[in-house]
Amino acid sequence: MNRFLLFAVIPGILCFLISAAPLAWSENDPGRVFYGNVYGTIQSAANFPIAGVRVYISDSPVRTASGNHQDAVQSNIGCVILPDPDRAVRSGRSTSDGTYLANNIPIHGDVQRYTVVIRPENAAPVVVNQVPILPGAAMALQIDVTVTDTDTAHVVSGLETSQTVITNNYRHRLRAVAPPPPMPPADERVTGVRPNEAYTLTIYATREGLVGATTANGHVIKERDHFVALPSTRVLCSKGGYEYQVRLEHNGYTETAPVWDIGPWNIHDNYWDPEQERQIYKHLSDGGQSGGLGRGLPEAQAAYQDDFNNGYDEYGRKVVNPAGIDLADGTFWDALQMNDNAWIEVSYRWIADDGDSGSITCFVETLME
C-alpha cells in the first residue's frame, strides 16, 4: 500500500477564553491552568429524559445550615446551604434528550474539586459535593442522575453514587471498549529510534470523541477533529499550538498531529522518556512506586497486561485497556482510516534521533470572561 502524509490544521474555537503569552512552568507550578469537563444525562424515575434542567459548577462546597437560615434546604444529610448559582464557574441546561455538558472548567494544578449542582424546576436539587475534576476531555467526569419528585435535596460527596446519582466516575473508566487485539509479535513492534527519525513506539490507540468538550489546553473539540492526547502534563501544547507533535502510522496511513489533550488513564506518565526521568512512580500507590517500567512502556499497558501496580492507574482505577494514546475523531477515522481501537506506530517528534528530549515551554495562562 502506498504511504502518504496527511497534515491537518484545524483552528480552535474560542469559548469564553482570553489567551495571554506562554508561561514558563515546572511540574509544581501553581499558576498553570488546564481545563476539564463534566457531562451526563438527567432522567425521571420513569426513565424519561428531562430537558431544561439547570446544571452549574461551583468552587464552593455545600455548607451545613445553623439555625433558621433563609437559604437553607432540607437534604438527605440534614439542613444545608447550596453554593450560590450566581457565582458559578460554569452553568448551562440539559438538552431535549436529557444530556448536558459543562466544559471549559479551569483546573489549577493536576486536579481540582468542584461542587456540581443539578436543579430541576419541579423537583429538589441533586448535588455532588466537592468531586475531583481532572484536566481534559479524555478524563472527563460523567455524572448521570435520576430525578425524583421530592422536596428533599439529595447530596453525595466526591465520587459516591446512590439511587439518585447513578453514575459518578471518569469517562475512560466507564467507556465500553472491546478487548484489545493481541500486541504485535516482538519482531513486528517498533521500539526505539529508526535511522533519521524520531523516537518511535508501537502503542495501543483509542478514539477520544466527546465533541463539544474542552481539551486540557482549552480547545473545544469539533466533529472530525485532528489532535491526540498523551498521558502527561509535560507535553501539552498551548491552545491551538504545535509545540509538541506526534507522527502516527496505521496500515500505511499516516498523519502528524499536535498534543492538545491529556490522557488516557494517567496524567504523569511520560513513558517516552528514560526510566530515571519518568514521573509516574511517585504518583502510584499500589506497588508501582519502585520503578521497573523502563523506557517506552506505558504504565496503563503494564497494568493491563502484567498487573503492574496491581492493575491500577495513578488514580486507583482498574485499567481495562492498555491505551497509551487517544486520537481525535478526524485523526482516527479520516487520517488513519481506523474503524476500531488498534496498535499503531507513534513517533514523538520532539525527541531527537539521539534520544534526547527537547525543552519547550507550551502552557498558557487563560482567564474566564
C-alpha positions in Angstrom: 0.0 0.0 0.0 1.3 3.4 -0.9 2.2 5.6 2.0 1.2 9.3 2.2 1.1 12.1 4.7 -1.9 14.0 5.8 -1.4 17.1 7.8 -4.5 18.9 9.1 -4.5 22.3 10.8 -8.0 23.0 12.2 -8.2 26.2 14.2 -9.6 26.1 17.7 -12.9 27.7 18.8 -12.9 30.5 21.4 -15.1 29.6 24.3 -15.1 32.4 26.8 -11.3 32.5 26.9 -8.7 35.2 26.6 -5.3 33.8 25.9 -2.1 35.5 27.0 1.6 34.8 26.2 3.0 31.4 27.1 4.3 31.0 30.6 7.4 29.0 31.7 6.3 26.2 34.0 7.5 23.4 36.2 5.8 20.3 37.5 4.7 22.0 40.7 3.9 25.4 39.2 0.6 26.5 40.8 0.0 29.1 38.1 -0.6 26.7 35.2 -4.2 26.2 34.1 -5.8 23.2 32.5 -9.4 22.6 31.5 -11.9 19.9 32.5 -15.4 18.7 31.7 -18.5 17.3 33.4 -21.2 15.7 31.3 -24.0 13.2 31.7 -27.8 12.6 31.5 -30.7 13.7 33.6 -33.8 11.5 33.6 -37.0 11.0 35.5 -37.8 8.0 37.8 -39.7 6.6 34.8 -36.5 6.8 32.7 -37.7 9.8 30.5 -35.1 12.4 29.7 -35.6 15.8 31.3 -34.8 18.9 29.3 -34.1 22.4 30.6 -32.6 21.4 33.9 -30.0 23.9 35.1 -26.6 22.5 35.9 -23.9 24.6 37.5 -20.4 24.1 38.7 -19.2 25.9 41.8 -15.9 26.0 43.6 -17.7 26.3 46.9 -18.8 23.3 49.0 -22.2 22.5 50.4 -22.4 24.1 53.9 -24.3 22.8 56.9 -27.0 25.3 58.0 -27.2 26.5 61.5 -30.5 27.8 62.9 -33.2 29.0 60.5 -31.1 30.3 57.7 -33.2 31.7 54.9 -31.2 29.9 52.2 -31.2 26.5 53.8 -32.8 23.5 52.2 -33.6 20.1 53.6 -31.5 17.3 52.3 -30.7 13.6 53.0 -27.7 14.8 55.1 -29.6 17.4 57.1 -30.3 21.1 56.6 -27.7 22.6 54.1 -26.9 25.7 52.1 -26.1 25.1 48.5 -23.5 27.1 46.5 -24.8 30.3 45.0 -25.7 29.8 41.4 -25.0 33.4 40.6 -21.3 32.8 41.4 -21.0 29.5 39.5 -17.8 28.8 37.5 -19.8 27.3 34.7 -23.6 27.0 34.1 -25.9 25.5 31.5 -29.1 23.4 30.9 -29.8 19.9 29.7 -31.0 19.5 26.1 -34.1 17.7 24.8 -32.5 14.3 25.2 -31.6 15.0 28.8 -27.9 15.4 28.2 -25.7 18.2 29.4 -22.1 19.2 29.1 -20.2 21.7 31.3 -16.9 22.3 29.5 -14.0 24.8 30.0 -13.8 24.2 33.7 -10.5 25.6 34.9 -8.2 23.2 36.7 -5.4 24.8 38.7 -2.8 22.1 39.1 -3.3 18.4 38.4 -6.8 18.1 39.9 -9.4 20.5 41.4 -12.5 19.8 43.5 -15.8 21.4 42.4 -19.4 21.0 43.5 -21.9 20.0 40.8 -25.5 21.2 41.3 -28.4 19.9 39.2 -31.5 21.9 39.8 -34.8 20.8 38.2 -37.7 23.3 38.2 -40.2 21.0 39.8 -38.1 18.8 42.0 -35.4 19.1 44.6 -31.7 19.6 43.7 -29.2 16.8 43.2 -25.7 17.8 44.4 -22.3 16.1 44.1 -20.2 17.9 46.7 -16.5 18.6 46.1 -15.9 16.0 43.4 -12.4 15.9 41.9 -12.3 17.0 38.3 -9.3 16.1 36.1 -7.9 18.0 33.1 -9.0 17.2 29.6 -11.8 15.6 27.6 -10.2 12.1 27.8 -10.5 12.3 31.6 -14.0 14.0 31.7 -16.3 13.3 34.7 -19.6 11.6 33.9 -22.5 12.2 36.3 -25.9 10.7 35.4 -28.8 11.3 37.8 -32.4 10.1 38.2 -34.6 13.0 39.5 -37.4 12.0 41.9 -40.4 14.1 42.8 -39.5 15.1 46.3 -38.8 18.2 48.3 -35.7 16.8 49.9 -32.4 17.7 48.2 -30.1 14.7 47.5 -26.4 15.2 48.3 -23.4 12.8 47.8 -19.7 13.6 48.2 -16.8 13.0 46.0 -17.2 10.0 43.7 -20.1 8.5 45.7 -23.1 7.1 43.9 -26.7 6.3 45.1 -30.1 5.5 43.7 -30.3 9.1 42.6 -26.7 9.7 41.4 -26.5 6.6 39.3 -23.1 7.3 37.6 -20.3 9.4 39.1 -16.9 8.5 37.6 -14.4 9.3 34.9 -15.1 8.7 31.2 -12.1 6.5 30.5 -13.0 4.1 33.2 -16.7 3.9 32.2 -16.3 3.9 28.4 -17.1 0.5 26.9 -14.1 -0.8 25.0 -13.9 -4.2 23.3 -10.9 -6.3 24.4 -7.8 -5.2 22.5 -6.3 -7.4 19.8 -3.1 -9.1 20.8 0.0 -6.9 20.7 2.0 -7.4 17.5 4.8 -10.0 17.8 8.1 -8.7 19.1 9.7 -8.7 15.7 6.9 -6.5 14.3 6.9 -3.9 17.1 8.7 -0.6 16.8 10.8 0.4 19.8 13.5 3.0 19.9 14.9 5.1 17.1 14.9 4.4 13.4 17.6 6.0 11.3 16.9 9.7 10.7 13.6 9.5 12.5 12.2 10.5 15.9 11.8 8.1 18.8 9.1 5.6 17.8 7.0 3.0 19.6 4.1 0.6 19.0 1.3 1.9 21.2 -2.4 0.9 21.7 -4.6 3.8 20.5 -8.2 4.5 21.4 -10.7 7.0 20.0 -11.4 10.1 22.0 -14.7 11.5 20.6 -16.7 13.8 23.0 -17.4 16.6 20.6 -18.1 19.9 22.4 -15.9 19.1 25.3 -12.7 21.1 26.1 -9.3 19.6 25.9 -6.8 20.2 28.6 -5.3 23.1 26.7 -8.7 24.9 26.2 -9.5 23.7 22.6 -13.2 22.9 22.1 -13.5 19.6 20.2 -15.2 19.7 16.8 -16.5 16.9 14.7 -13.7 15.1 12.8 -11.1 17.0 14.7 -7.3 16.3 14.4 -5.2 16.0 17.6 -4.0 13.5 20.1 -4.0 13.0 23.9 -0.9 11.7 25.7 -0.9 10.8 29.5 1.5 13.5 30.7 1.3 17.2 31.6 4.8 17.7 30.3 4.0 17.7 26.6 0.7 19.6 26.3 0.7 22.3 23.6 -0.7 25.8 24.0 -4.2 26.3 22.8 -4.1 25.9 19.0 -0.3 25.3 19.3 2.0 22.8 17.6 4.9 22.8 20.1 4.6 19.0 20.6 3.6 16.7 17.7 3.5 13.0 17.0 3.6 11.2 13.7 1.1 8.3 13.6 1.1 5.3 11.2 -1.5 2.6 10.8 -1.7 0.2 7.9 0.3 2.5 5.7 -1.8 5.6 6.5 0.0 8.5 8.3 -0.7 11.8 10.0 1.2 14.3 12.1 -0.9 15.7 14.9 -0.5 18.0 17.8 -0.8 17.0 21.5 -3.9 19.0 22.7 -5.2 16.8 25.5 -4.0 14.8 28.5 -4.8 11.0 28.9 -5.7 8.3 28.7 -5.6 6.9 32.2 -2.7 8.8 33.7 -1.5 12.4 33.6 2.0 11.9 34.8 3.2 9.1 32.6 5.9 10.5 30.2 6.7 6.9 29.1 8.7 8.1 26.1 11.4 9.5 28.4 14.2 7.4 30.0 13.4 5.5 33.2 15.1 7.9 35.5 13.0 10.8 34.1 9.6 9.2 34.4 7.2 11.0 36.8 4.7 8.2 37.2 6.3 6.3 40.1 5.7 9.0 42.7 2.0 9.1 41.8 1.3 5.4 42.2 0.2 3.7 45.5 -0.4 0.1 44.8 3.1 -1.4 44.4 4.4 0.5 41.4 6.4 3.2 43.2 9.8 1.5 42.9 10.1 1.7 39.2 10.8 -1.1 36.7 8.9 0.0 33.6 12.0 1.1 31.7 11.5 3.4 28.7 8.7 3.1 26.2 6.2 1.1 28.1 3.0 3.0 29.2 2.0 2.4 32.8 -1.5 1.6 31.7 -0.3 -1.1 29.3 1.9 -2.7 32.0 -1.1 -2.5 34.4 -3.4 -4.2 31.9 -1.0 -6.8 30.6 1.2 -7.6 33.5 -0.7 -6.4 36.6 1.8 -3.7 37.3 0.7 -1.5 40.2 -1.8 -4.3 40.9 -3.6 -3.4 37.7 -4.4 0.2 38.6 -3.6 3.6 37.2 -2.4 6.6 39.2 -5.9 7.3 40.5 -6.6 3.8 41.7 -8.8 2.9 38.8 -8.7 -0.6 37.4 -7.1 -0.4 33.9 -9.4 -2.1 31.3 -7.3 -1.5 28.2 -3.6 -0.8 27.5 -4.1 2.5 25.8 -1.1 4.9 25.7 -2.6 7.5 23.3 -6.1 8.8 22.4 -6.9 10.0 18.9 -9.5 12.7 17.9 -12.2 11.5 15.5 -10.7 13.1 12.4 -7.3 11.6 13.1 -8.9 8.2 13.9 -11.4 7.8 11.1 -10.2 10.1 8.3 -6.4 10.2 8.5 -5.6 6.7 9.7 -8.7 5.0 8.3 -9.2 3.2 11.6 -12.6 1.6 12.4 -11.6 0.3 15.9 -9.0 0.7 18.5 -5.7 -0.7 17.4 -1.9 -0.9 17.9 -0.3 1.9 15.9 3.2 3.4 15.4 3.8 6.6 17.2 6.8 8.8 16.7 7.5 11.5 19.3 8.8 14.3 17.2 10.2 16.5 19.9 12.7 13.7 20.8 15.7 13.9 18.5 17.1 10.8 17.0 19.8 10.7 19.7 17.1 10.1 22.2 17.3 13.5 24.0 14.1 15.4 24.8 13.8 19.0 23.8 12.9 21.7 26.3 9.8 23.6 25.1 7.5 25.9 27.0 3.9 25.5 26.0 1.5 26.2 28.8 -0.6 29.3 28.6 -2.4 31.3 31.3 -6.1 31.7 30.5 -8.8 33.9 32.0 -12.6 33.4 32.2 -14.7 36.3 30.9 
